[in-house]
Amino acid sequence: MDNELSSNSNSWLFFVKVSFAVALLATGVGIVFAPTDMLVKGYMAICALFLVSTTITLSKTLRDEHESRRIHNRISEARAQQLLKEYTE
């Protein structure tokens, strides 16, 4: 039941993926058609790819940290419930 409450809808996942693709495409088109030489375009492309890479890494790290805390809290709560159950018996 908890998984159902925390999962995202299919339409939200589609929106997020399409938004990411459009933003990446717009950045690429902007770099290709920028009125500057290839050295500057290459630098901007490398920076854009690095930004995308670090954004993905940051979001994964934050999600993993959140999941770790969530599991730790569930274990602590289960231990507390067990102690209370043993104490009340």
C-alpha positions in Angstrom: 0.0 0.0 0.0 2.9 2.3 0.8 4.3 1.8 -2.7 1.1 2.8 -4.3 1.0 6.1 -2.4 4.6 7.0 -3.2 4.6 6.0 -6.9 4.3 8.6 -9.6 1.6 8.4 -12.3 2.4 7.3 -15.8 1.5 10.8 -17.1 3.9 12.5 -14.7 6.7 10.2 -15.7 6.0 10.9 -19.4 5.9 14.6 -18.7 9.3 14.5 -16.9 10.9 12.5 -19.6 9.6 14.7 -22.4 10.6 17.8 -20.5 14.1 16.5 -20.1 14.3 15.6 -23.8 13.0 19.0 -24.9 15.4 20.8 -22.6 18.4 18.8 -23.8 17.3 19.2 -27.5 16.8 23.0 -27.0 20.3 23.3 -25.4 21.9 21.3 -28.3 20.1 23.4 -30.9 21.1 26.6 -29.2 24.7 25.5 -29.1 24.8 24.4 -32.7 23.2 27.7 -34.0 25.2 30.0 -31.7 27.0 32.6 -33.8 30.5 31.7 -32.5 33.4 29.5 -33.5 33.7 25.7 -32.9 36.0 26.0 -29.9 33.3 27.9 -27.9 30.6 25.7 -29.1 32.6 22.6 -28.0 33.2 24.2 -24.6 29.5 25.0 -24.2 28.5 21.4 -25.2 31.0 19.8 -22.8 29.7 22.1 -20.0 26.0 21.2 -20.8 26.8 17.5 -20.8 28.7 17.8 -17.5 25.7 19.7 -16.0 23.3 17.0 -17.1 25.6 14.3 -15.7 26.0 16.0 -12.4 22.3 16.7 -12.1 21.5 13.0 -12.6 24.2 12.0 -10.1 22.9 14.5 -7.5 19.3 13.4 -7.9 20.3 9.7 -7.6 22.4 10.4 -4.5 19.6 12.4 -2.8 17.1 9.7 -3.6 19.4 7.0 -2.2 20.0 9.0 1.0 16.2 9.5 1.4 15.6 5.7 0.9 18.3 4.9 3.4 16.8 7.1 6.0 13.3 5.7 5.3 14.5 2.1 5.8 16.4 3.1 8.9 13.3 4.7 10.3 11.2 1.7 9.6 13.7 -0.6 11.3 13.8 1.7 14.4 10.0 1.9 14.4 9.7 -1.9 14.2 12.2 -2.3 17.1 10.2 0.2 19.2 7.0 -1.6 18.5 8.5 -4.9 19.5 9.8 -3.5 22.7 6.4 -2.0 23.5 4.7 -5.2 22.7 7.1 -7.2 25.0 6.7 -4.6 27.8 2.9 -4.6 27.7 2.7 -8.4 27.9 
